[in-house]
Amino acid sequence: MNAHIRNEGDWVGASVNRKEDRRLTTGQGQYFADKKIPGTLHLVFVRSQQAHARIVSINTDAARALKGVVAVVTGADIRTQIKGLPQPVVVPSFAANYPDFWPLAVDKVKFHGEPVAAVIARDRYVAEDAAALVEIVYDPLPVVTDMEAALAEGAPIVHDGWASNEMFAMNYTGGGTPESEAAHARKVDEALAAAAVVIRRRFRVHRCGVTPLEPRGAMATWDDDGLTAWITTQRPHIDRLALSDVLEIPSDKVRVIAPRDQGGAFGVKAPFYREPILVCHMARVLGRPVRWLETREEHLMSVSQERDQIHNIEIGADASGRIVALRDNAIADNGDGCEGVYWGFVMPFFGAAVLTNAYDIPLCDIRIRVACTNKAVLSPARSFGAFAARFALDRAIDLLARELKIDPADVRRRNLIAELPYTTATGVHHDSGDYAKVFDHLTTLVDLKGFRAEQARSRAEGRHIGIGFSVGAELSGVSSAVLVSMENQPGFGAATVRVDPRGKVQVFEGDAPQGQGHETSMAQVVAQEFGIHPADVSLTTGDTGTTPFGSGTIGARGGSYTVSAVANACRALKSKMATVLLHDLKVEGVPSDVSFRDGRVFLTADPTQGKNFAALAERIVMAPLGLPAGMQAGLDQTEFFEADVPMLTFGAHAAIVEVDPETGIFKILRYVASDDFGTVINPIVVAGQVHGGVVQGLSNTMFEEFVYDENGQQLTATLENYKIANAADMINIESHHEAGSACPHTPLGSRGLGEGIPGPVPAALTNAVCDALAPFGIEVNRLPLRPNTIWRLLQDKAASKG
């Protein structure tokens, strides 16, 4: 009945300016660094200067003696005081080798930058000075920094007691036994042997990630009420449970609060990290507030690293370009693998699972191996695990098209999933939409036929322009069916909506946004449902003491799962308010006979009969006399939303470039995205998500790269050496979502959009560069994509022709 209440507002779909922006642009934001508690102690980590070494000794005498130092701790000190990881709440539901670790290294270090000791002092300057006085003697061990070398026989072993460095391996197709997998592999062999054309290539995507404006931080207090921790996290409710288990504190004595404002996260603040564990433990030990704020160097050394995969692709097609079989033997470099929830390997696992993307590929043989090396563990980044897989497959499709002498757009269009719902060979469910329509919209936007004519003219004039395409079927929230099996955690969306006696509405959600515009989008949904103004809606997020349990801001859940819980809570309250109005007016009817609009609640058939929204709220909350039989007072409603099926959202990207073959320098002339986001709640927010996602993808593709030397030393631990895109590097991103269709599985028809947008970027851009240089016959099959790489390929090609 609730779903049929008239919804006559006009806020959903409106380009409302973001509510958050006034405080953020006027210096009134409430970031982690703005949280102050008198008497707080400051914690600074001493990090390893070695990539792989035994810890012979740690001398902390000089540090302890420095005036203002309260405590110095090492791994040996804390390993008997708290539990180490893994703990069940942050272990995925996969068979894998899970390394034991504590917040500080015990016995040996495994990557350059691993925390070895910590100093707690009365101010941060003293703590920094004291940390420099800690003397550590190491016995260096052989270092392995290459994923293939790490998996080879005789490689140095990263984790003591392991037989090899393989942390995780999986065959995604062919059944669950060696015999069935072998039989399936033979079937793929036969299909590839019979194909008209087969492309076999190795694709390498480097180690890069995301760099949020604000790094990580944690602050904790301990008193009679228990532990209260402020953590820059995307998943405060998960952190609360994990802290309870690791520190052996009853869960009702643990409260985790994510700051109201966070300067970005993009996935990197989703894991359960070691550093906040130690902050909370030391607050309990010392009985004083303890605070740690990560430096940019620490951040670049120990988190924000993802991608780092090799895909060995075989793809076969018939003469028309229809793909008949696909094989991928993938490898990922997981670093040391020490990270709660994701353990590094969950990202490449997922990337392999979604390898087939939005393509109808009937026969697949897909395998992955994940290696531990002497690097920092992989941490989540936007385009979770899929960035490298998207690059590999969409590059392979372009190469297939070139071999067949068919326009790559036509081959891509021919292989898109035509009828939905659809389940891929790896079990990924595509729920709804029209992929071909979205892709056709893109080719119209770029005028593909006109571009090809212009390209021919340009080549005749000595100019080399090219166009490249790529697509992405990306997460639109993560259902419990997926998340429980993947991370051992639920995926439902949750929200509490409260209407107060003055007609103001408070929304409480347990997820912790980091700039996505939740305050604005949620307020628009509430305003739409109740017929009020978004200014009358406030949002509280990320406080485990005041919000319903939520899995966190991950996987584009905000625009799919969380907002759906908000809408359903509003509809339940609307039903109650409408029932009371009918009762008070002594009118026979059902709630769907009542409208909510312009701050009033009234009979649809007779708008003169009704009340102001605020007056009706006051009547129910403050004067709950004579309510309909069986009805309780109050206007609070908590809803948990779970979609019937896993959901995806689809986008298609095109890049147009000009390349100078003399230098390899390329210029992006246009970048166009066509997406199906379902019902768009706020076009401004959507455009911001698309622009930001594409810029992240371009930055990863062209600029960013984490580099380690042969000794495992991290050479890119500052923004001087780790280049990220700035405004001068970018062009205008053209974002179009007119091709969208309402999602049938959410109450508003909305889809989540933020997670996967960077995914199609590397292949679209690289395909464009290769298209521009088609007369030279070069291939770019590894990232990063840079002018020097292009120039060398051109030089090698010229030399081979003699």
BAGU-286060 format. One record per residue (C-alpha): residue in one letter; x negated, y negated, z negated. Coordinates in steps of 0.25 Angstrom, whole numbers, padded with zeros to 4 digits, always signed. Layout:
BEGIN
AXYZ/...
***
This chain:
BEGIN
M+0000+0000+0000/N-0011-0010-0004/A-0017-0009+0010/H-0004-0015+0016/I-0004-0027+0008/R-0004-0039+0018/N-0018-0045+0020/E-0015-0059+0025/G-0028-0066+0021/D-0038-0072+0032/W-0051-0071+0024/V-0056-0057+0030/G-0063-0061+0043/A-0065-0076+0039/S-0079-0082+0040/V-0079-0086+0026/N-0092-0093+0021/R-0099-0084+0011/K-0095-0087-0004/E-0109-0083-0008/D-0117-0093+0000/R-0114-0105-0008/R-0122-0100-0020/L-0132-0093-0012/T-0135-0106-0003/T-0135-0115-0015/G-0145-0108-0024/Q-0134-0102-0033/G-0136-0088-0030/Q-0137-0078-0042/Y-0148-0069-0037/F-0156-0060-0046/A-0167-0070-0049/D-0156-0079-0054/K-0152-0070-0065/K-0160-0075-0078/I-0159-0069-0092/P-0167-0075-0104/G-0179-0067-0109/T-0180-0059-0096/L-0193-0051-0094/H-0199-0050-0080/L-0204-0037-0074/V-0214-0036-0063/F-0219-0023-0057/V-0233-0019-0054/R-0233-0012-0041/S-0242-0002-0035/Q-0253-0007-0026/Q-0255+0008-0021/A-0246+0015-0011/H-0249+0029-0017/A-0258+0032-0030/R-0258+0038-0043/I-0257+0028-0055/V-0270+0031-0063/S-0267+0020-0074/I-0259+0008-0076/N-0265-0002-0086/T-0255-0012-0091/D-0263-0018-0103/A-0266-0031-0097/A-0252-0033-0092/R-0246-0030-0106/A-0256-0040-0112/L-0251-0051-0104/K-0243-0061-0112/G-0228-0060-0108/V-0229-0046-0104/V-0218-0038-0111/A-0220-0024-0105/V-0228-0016-0094/V-0223-0003-0090/T-0228+0008-0080/G-0221+0020-0074/A-0227+0029-0085/D-0220+0020-0095/I-0206+0021-0089/R-0206+0035-0084/T-0202+0041-0097/Q-0193+0030-0101/I-0183+0030-0089/K-0178+0040-0079/G-0185+0040-0065/L-0178+0041-0052/P-0171+0049-0045/Q-0158+0048-0053/P-0146+0054-0048/V-0138+0041-0046/V-0148+0036-0036/V-0152+0049-0029/P-0145+0051-0015/S-0138+0064-0012/F-0149+0069-0003/A-0159+0080-0005/A-0172+0073-0005/N-0185+0071-0013/Y-0183+0060-0023/P-0195+0055-0030/D-0196+0052-0045/F-0199+0038-0048/W-0198+0028-0059/P-0198+0013-0058/L-0213+0012-0060/A-0223+0022-0053/V-0227+0034-0061/D-0240+0041-0059/K-0242+0036-0044/V-0237+0025-0035/K-0231+0028-0021/F-0231+0015-0014/H-0237+0001-0014/G-0228-0007-0023/E-0222+0004-0032/P-0220-0001-0046/V-0230+0004-0055/A-0229-0005-0068/A-0220-0016-0073/V-0223-0028-0081/I-0212-0035-0090/A-0215-0049-0095/R-0209-0062-0100/D-0210-0068-0086/R-0212-0064-0072/Y-0226-0071-0071/V-0231-0064-0083/A-0226-0051-0077/E-0233-0053-0064/D-0246-0056-0070/A-0245-0044-0079/A-0242-0035-0068/A-0255-0039-0061/L-0262-0035-0073/V-0257-0020-0073/E-0269-0012-0068/I-0265+0001-0061/V-0275+0012-0056/Y-0271+0020-0045/D-0277+0033-0038/P-0273+0031-0024/L-0266+0042-0016/P-0265+0045-0001/V-0254+0036+0005/V-0244+0040+0015/T-0236+0028+0022/D-0232+0035+0035/M-0219+0043+0035/E-0223+0054+0045/A-0237+0055+0038/A-0229+0057+0025/L-0221+0069+0030/A-0234+0075+0036/E-0240+0087+0029/G-0251+0083+0019/A-0246+0069+0017/P-0248+0062+0004/I-0236+0065-0005/V-0229+0052-0010/H-0222+0059-0022/D-0229+0069-0031/G-0223+0083-0031/W-0217+0081-0017/A-0221+0091-0006/S-0220+0081+0005/N-0216+0066+0007/E-0202+0070+0013/M-0192+0064+0004/F-0179+0067+0012/A-0176+0074+0025/M-0163+0077+0032/N-0157+0083+0045/Y-0144+0076+0048/T-0139+0085+0059/G-0139+0100+0061/G-0133+0106+0048/G-0139+0108+0035/T-0148+0120+0037/P-0162+0122+0045/E-0155+0132+0054/S-0143+0122+0058/E-0153+0110+0059/A-0162+0118+0069/A-0150+0123+0077/H-0145+0108+0078/A-0159+0103+0082/R-0159+0113+0093/K-0146+0108+0098/V-0151+0094+0098/D-0163+0099+0106/E-0154+0105+0116/A-0146+0092+0118/L-0159+0084+0119/A-0165+0094+0129/A-0152+0093+0138/A-0151+0077+0137/A-0153+0069+0149/V-0163+0060+0142/V-0170+0061+0128/I-0177+0050+0121/R-0187+0054+0110/R-0193+0043+0102/R-0199+0039+0089/F-0193+0027+0082/R-0200+0020+0070/V-0194+0010+0062/H-0203+0003+0052/R-0202+0000+0037/C-0194-0013+0035/G-0182-0016+0027/V-0174-0028+0021/T-0180-0040+0013/P-0169-0046+0005/L-0171-0061+0001/E-0170-0057-0014/P-0179-0045-0019/R-0175-0035-0030/G-0173-0038-0045/A-0168-0033-0058/M-0166-0038-0072/A-0161-0030-0084/T-0156-0033-0098/W-0154-0022-0109/D-0145-0025-0121/D-0134-0018-0129/D-0125-0018-0117/G-0136-0010-0109/L-0143-0013-0096/T-0139-0025-0087/A-0147-0026-0074/W-0147-0036-0063/I-0153-0029-0051/T-0153-0034-0036/T-0146-0022-0031/Q-0135-0018-0021/R-0130-0007-0030/P-0129-0011-0044/H-0119+0000-0048/I-0129+0011-0043/D-0141+0004-0050/R-0133+0004-0063/L-0131+0019-0063/A-0145+0021-0059/L-0151+0013-0070/S-0142+0020-0080/D-0147+0033-0076/V-0162+0030-0075/L-0162+0022-0088/E-0153+0031-0095/I-0143+0020-0099/P-0128+0023-0099/S-0122+0017-0087/D-0112+0008-0095/K-0125+0001-0101/V-0130-0003-0087/R-0125-0015-0079/V-0132-0019-0066/I-0129-0032-0060/A-0133-0036-0045/P-0136-0051-0044/R-0124-0059-0038/D-0133-0063-0027/Q-0144-0055-0020/G-0153-0060-0009/G-0150-0048+0000/A-0152-0033-0002/F-0149-0026+0012/G-0151-0012+0005/V-0164-0014-0002/K-0157-0017-0016/A-0148-0004-0015/P-0158+0006-0021/F-0160+0009-0035/Y-0174+0004-0037/R-0185+0006-0048/E-0188-0008-0052/P-0174-0011-0058/I-0175+0002-0066/L-0187-0003-0073/V-0182-0017-0076/C-0170-0011-0083/H-0178-0001-0091/M-0187-0012-0096/A-0176-0021-0100/R-0171-0010-0108/V-0185-0007-0114/L-0188-0021-0117/G-0174-0026-0121/R-0176-0038-0112/P-0171-0043-0099/V-0181-0038-0088/R-0181-0044-0074/W-0189-0040-0061/L-0188-0048-0048/E-0194-0041-0036/T-0205-0049-0028/R-0204-0049-0013/E-0217-0041-0013/E-0211-0030-0022/H-0199-0030-0013/L-0206-0028+0000/M-0216-0018-0006/S-0205-0009-0013/V-0191-0011-0006/S-0185-0016+0006/Q-0191-0005+0015/E-0183+0003+0024/R-0182+0008+0039/D-0196+0016+0041/Q-0191+0027+0049/I-0196+0036+0061/H-0185+0042+0071/N-0189+0052+0081/I-0177+0052+0090/E-0173+0061+0102/I-0161+0057+0109/G-0155+0063+0121/A-0144+0058+0130/D-0137+0062+0143/A-0138+0055+0156/S-0128+0045+0152/G-0135+0041+0139/R-0125+0049+0130/I-0134+0054+0118/V-0133+0069+0117/A-0143+0071+0105/L-0151+0064+0095/R-0163+0069+0087/D-0170+0061+0076/N-0181+0065+0067/A-0183+0053+0058/I-0193+0050+0047/A-0192+0039+0036/D-0203+0033+0027/N-0197+0032+0013/G-0208+0027+0005/D-0209+0033-0009/G-0194+0035-0009/C-0192+0030-0024/E-0179+0022-0024/G-0166+0025-0030/V-0153+0028-0022/Y-0160+0028-0008/W-0174+0034-0011/G-0178+0028+0003/F-0173+0040+0011/V-0158+0037+0011/M-0160+0026+0021/P-0167+0035+0032/F-0157+0046+0028/F-0146+0037+0032/G-0153+0031+0044/A-0154+0045+0050/A-0140+0048+0046/V-0135+0036+0055/L-0145+0038+0066/T-0135+0041+0076/N-0129+0027+0073/A-0116+0024+0082/Y-0119+0034+0093/D-0112+0047+0096/I-0123+0057+0096/P-0118+0071+0096/L-0130+0078+0092/C-0141+0074+0083/D-0153+0080+0075/I-0157+0070+0065/R-0167+0072+0054/I-0175+0063+0044/R-0187+0064+0035/V-0190+0054+0024/A-0204+0053+0019/C-0210+0047+0007/T-0222+0038+0009/N-0230+0028+0001/K-0221+0016+0003/A-0210+0010-0004/V-0197+0017-0003/L-0187+0014+0008/S-0176+0005+0003/P-0162+0002+0009/A-0161-0008+0020/R-0150-0013+0028/S-0147-0003+0039/F-0150+0007+0029/G-0159+0018+0035/A-0153+0016+0049/F-0161+0005+0054/A-0172+0014+0059/A-0162+0024+0064/R-0154+0014+0072/F-0167+0009+0079/A-0171+0023+0083/L-0158+0028+0089/D-0155+0015+0096/R-0169+0014+0102/A-0168+0028+0107/I-0154+0025+0113/D-0161+0014+0121/L-0172+0023+0125/L-0162+0033+0130/A-0155+0022+0138/R-0168+0018+0145/E-0171+0032+0149/L-0157+0034+0155/K-0158+0020+0161/I-0144+0016+0155/D-0142+0003+0147/P-0145+0006+0132/A-0131-0001+0129/D-0124+0009+0138/V-0131+0021+0131/R-0128+0015+0117/R-0113+0013+0121/R-0112+0027+0127/N-0117+0033+0114/L-0109+0025+0104/I-0099+0033+0095/A-0086+0031+0103/E-0075+0037+0094/L-0075+0035+0079/P-0074+0040+0068/Y-0087+0048+0072/T-0097+0056+0064/T-0111+0057+0068/A-0120+0069+0069/T-0126+0065+0055/G-0112+0063+0049/V-0111+0048+0049/H-0096+0044+0050/H-0093+0032+0060/D-0079+0028+0055/S-0073+0018+0065/G-0075+0007+0075/D-0078+0006+0090/Y-0093+0006+0092/A-0092+0005+0107/K-0084-0008+0106/V-0094-0014+0097/F-0106-0011+0106/D-0098-0016+0118/H-0095-0029+0111/L-0110-0030+0109/T-0114-0028+0124/T-0103-0038+0128/L-0109-0048+0118/V-0123-0047+0124/D-0118-0046+0138/L-0126-0033+0141/K-0123-0034+0156/G-0127-0048+0157/F-0139-0046+0149/R-0144-0035+0158/A-0143-0044+0170/E-0151-0055+0162/Q-0161-0045+0158/A-0164-0041+0172/R-0165-0056+0176/S-0174-0059+0165/R-0184-0047+0168/A-0185-0052+0182/E-0189-0065+0176/G-0199-0059+0167/R-0191-0060+0154/H-0188-0047+0146/I-0175-0047+0138/G-0168-0035+0132/I-0156-0030+0125/G-0155-0020+0114/F-0143-0013+0107/S-0142-0005+0095/V-0130-0001+0086/G-0127+0003+0072/A-0116+0011+0065/E-0119+0006+0051/L-0114+0008+0037/S-0101+0001+0033/G-0101+0005+0018/V-0105+0018+0013/S-0095+0028+0009/S-0096+0037-0003/A-0096+0049+0006/V-0109+0043+0012/L-0115+0036+0000/V-0113+0048-0010/S-0120+0058-0001/M-0131+0048+0002/E-0133+0040-0011/N-0125+0048-0021/Q-0117+0035-0023/P-0103+0031-0020/G-0099+0022-0008/F-0086+0016-0012/G-0083+0001-0012/A-0078-0005-0025/A-0072-0018-0030/T-0064-0024-0041/V-0055-0036-0037/R-0049-0044-0049/V-0039-0055-0047/D-0039-0065-0059/P-0027-0073-0064/R-0031-0085-0056/G-0031-0078-0043/K-0046-0077-0042/V-0052-0063-0037/Q-0064-0057-0042/V-0071-0045-0034/F-0080-0036-0041/E-0089-0026-0033/G-0101-0018-0038/D-0109-0019-0025/A-0120-0030-0025/P-0120-0039-0013/Q-0133-0046-0008/G-0128-0057+0002/Q-0118-0049+0010/G-0107-0059+0007/H-0098-0050-0002/E-0093-0062-0010/T-0087-0068+0003/S-0082-0055+0009/M-0076-0049-0003/A-0069-0063-0006/Q-0063-0063+0008/V-0057-0049+0007/V-0051-0053-0007/A-0046-0066-0001/Q-0040-0059+0011/E-0033-0049+0002/F-0027-0058-0008/G-0025-0070+0001/I-0034-0079-0007/H-0047-0087-0005/P-0061-0080-0005/A-0065-0091-0015/D-0055-0085-0025/V-0063-0072-0025/S-0076-0069-0033/L-0085-0057-0032/T-0093-0050-0042/T-0103-0040-0037/G-0114-0030-0042/D-0112-0030-0057/T-0110-0016-0062/G-0103-0022-0075/T-0092-0029-0068/T-0090-0022-0054/P-0085-0008-0049/F-0095+0002-0045/G-0101+0000-0031/S-0111+0007-0023/G-0118-0006-0019/T-0119-0015-0008/I-0125-0005+0003/G-0121+0000+0016/A-0112-0011+0020/R-0102-0008+0009/G-0097-0022+0006/G-0089-0024+0019/S-0084-0010+0019/Y-0082-0004+0005/T-0083-0015-0005/V-0074-0025+0002/S-0064-0014+0004/A-0064-0011-0011/V-0061-0026-0013/A-0050-0026-0002/N-0043-0014-0008/A-0044-0020-0022/C-0038-0033-0017/R-0027-0025-0011/A-0024-0017-0023/L-0022-0030-0031/K-0014-0036-0020/S-0004-0024-0021/K-0003-0027-0036/M-0001-0042-0034/A+0009-0040-0023/T+0017-0030-0032/V+0017-0040-0044/L+0022-0051-0034/L+0033-0043-0029/H+0037-0038-0043/D+0037-0053-0048/L+0045-0058-0036/K+0055-0046-0038/V+0053-0042-0023/E+0054-0028-0018/G+0042-0025-0010/V+0028-0019-0009/P+0014-0026-0010/S+0013-0027+0005/D+0025-0036+0005/V+0016-0047-0002/S+0005-0056+0005/F-0007-0062-0001/R-0011-0075+0006/D-0016-0089+0003/G-0017-0087-0012/R-0002-0082-0013/V+0004-0068-0014/F+0018-0068-0008/L+0029-0060-0001/T+0025-0058+0014/A+0040-0059+0017/D+0042-0072+0009/P+0029-0080+0006/T+0037-0089-0003/Q+0038-0078-0013/G+0024-0076-0020/K+0014-0081-0029/N+0000-0087-0029/F-0011-0076-0029/A-0017-0082-0042/A-0003-0083-0048/L+0000-0069-0045/A-0013-0064-0051/E-0011-0072-0064/R+0003-0066-0065/I-0003-0052-0064/V-0016-0054-0073/M-0011-0064-0083/A+0004-0061-0084/P+0005-0046-0081/L+0019-0045-0087/G+0030-0038-0079/L+0021-0032-0069/P+0027-0021-0060/A+0028-0008-0067/G+0015-0001-0069/M+0006-0012-0065/Q-0005-0017-0073/A-0010-0031-0075/G-0022-0037-0069/L-0028-0038-0055/D-0041-0030-0055/Q-0043-0019-0044/T-0055-0011-0042/E-0056-0003-0029/F-0066+0007-0023/F-0066+0008-0008/E-0070+0021-0001/A-0069+0022+0015/D-0063+0034+0020/V-0075+0037+0029/P-0089+0031+0030/M-0089+0018+0038/L-0099+0012+0048/T-0099-0001+0055/F-0105-0003+0069/G-0113-0013+0076/A-0121-0015+0089/H-0132-0024+0091/A-0139-0030+0103/A-0153-0038+0104/I-0157-0046+0116/V-0172-0049+0117/E-0183-0055+0126/V-0197-0049+0125/D-0210-0054+0130/P-0217-0042+0136/E-0231-0050+0135/T-0230-0051+0120/G-0219-0042+0115/I-0212-0054+0108/F-0197-0053+0109/K-0186-0062+0106/I-0172-0059+0102/L-0162-0066+0111/R-0149-0061+0105/Y-0145-0051+0094/V-0130-0047+0094/A-0122-0038+0085/S-0109-0032+0087/D-0103-0025+0075/D-0090-0019+0070/F-0088-0023+0056/G-0073-0021+0055/T-0065-0032+0049/V-0075-0043+0046/I-0073-0050+0033/N-0082-0062+0035/P-0088-0065+0048/I-0099-0073+0042/V-0103-0062+0033/V-0103-0052+0044/A-0112-0061+0053/G-0122-0063+0041/Q-0123-0048+0039/V-0125-0045+0054/H-0135-0057+0055/G-0143-0052+0043/G-0143-0038+0047/V-0148-0041+0061/V-0159-0050+0056/Q-0163-0039+0046/G-0164-0029+0057/L-0172-0038+0066/S-0181-0041+0055/N-0183-0027+0052/T-0185-0024+0067/M-0195-0035+0070/F-0202-0040+0058/E-0201-0032+0045/E-0211-0020+0042/F-0216-0015+0029/V-0230-0011+0032/Y-0239-0001+0023/D-0254+0001+0026/E-0261+0015+0026/N-0262+0014+0011/G-0248+0011+0009/Q-0250-0004+0005/Q-0238-0012+0008/L-0242-0023+0018/T-0229-0030+0019/A-0225-0034+0005/T-0223-0049+0007/L-0214-0057+0017/E-0227-0062+0023/N-0230-0048+0028/Y-0216-0042+0029/K-0209-0051+0039/I-0194-0053+0039/A-0186-0060+0049/N-0183-0075+0047/A-0173-0084+0053/A-0183-0089+0064/D-0184-0074+0068/M-0170-0072+0071/I-0159-0076+0081/N-0144-0077+0080/I-0138-0064+0078/E-0125-0062+0085/S-0115-0054+0077/H-0101-0050+0083/H-0091-0041+0076/E-0079-0044+0085/A-0080-0029+0089/G-0076-0024+0075/S-0065-0016+0071/A-0058-0014+0057/C-0064-0003+0049/P-0052+0007+0046/H-0058+0012+0033/T-0059-0001+0025/P-0047-0010+0020/L-0052-0022+0028/G-0057-0015+0040/S-0071-0020+0036/R-0084-0013+0038/G-0097-0016+0031/L-0108-0022+0040/G-0121-0026+0033/E-0128-0013+0031/G-0132-0008+0046/I-0133-0021+0054/P-0149-0021+0055/G-0148-0006+0060/P-0146-0009+0075/V-0156-0021+0076/P-0169-0014+0078/A-0164-0005+0090/A-0157-0017+0096/L-0169-0026+0096/T-0179-0015+0100/N-0170-0011+0111/A-0169-0025+0116/V-0184-0027+0116/C-0186-0013+0124/D-0175-0017+0133/A-0182-0030+0136/L-0195-0023+0139/A-0189-0011+0147/P-0197-0015+0159/F-0209-0012+0151/G-0204+0002+0146/I-0208+0000+0131/E-0201+0006+0119/V-0201+0001+0105/N-0197+0012+0096/R-0203+0007+0083/L-0201-0005+0074/P-0204-0016+0070/L-0201-0022+0084/R-0212-0033+0086/P-0218-0040+0097/N-0232-0033+0095/T-0226-0019+0096/I-0219-0023+0109/W-0231-0029+0115/R-0239-0016+0111/L-0229-0007+0118/L-0229-0016+0130/Q-0244-0016+0131/D-0245-0001+0129/K-0234+0001+0140/A-0243-0008+0149/A-0255+0000+0146/S-0248+0013+0149/K-0245+0008+0163/G-0259+0005+0165/
***
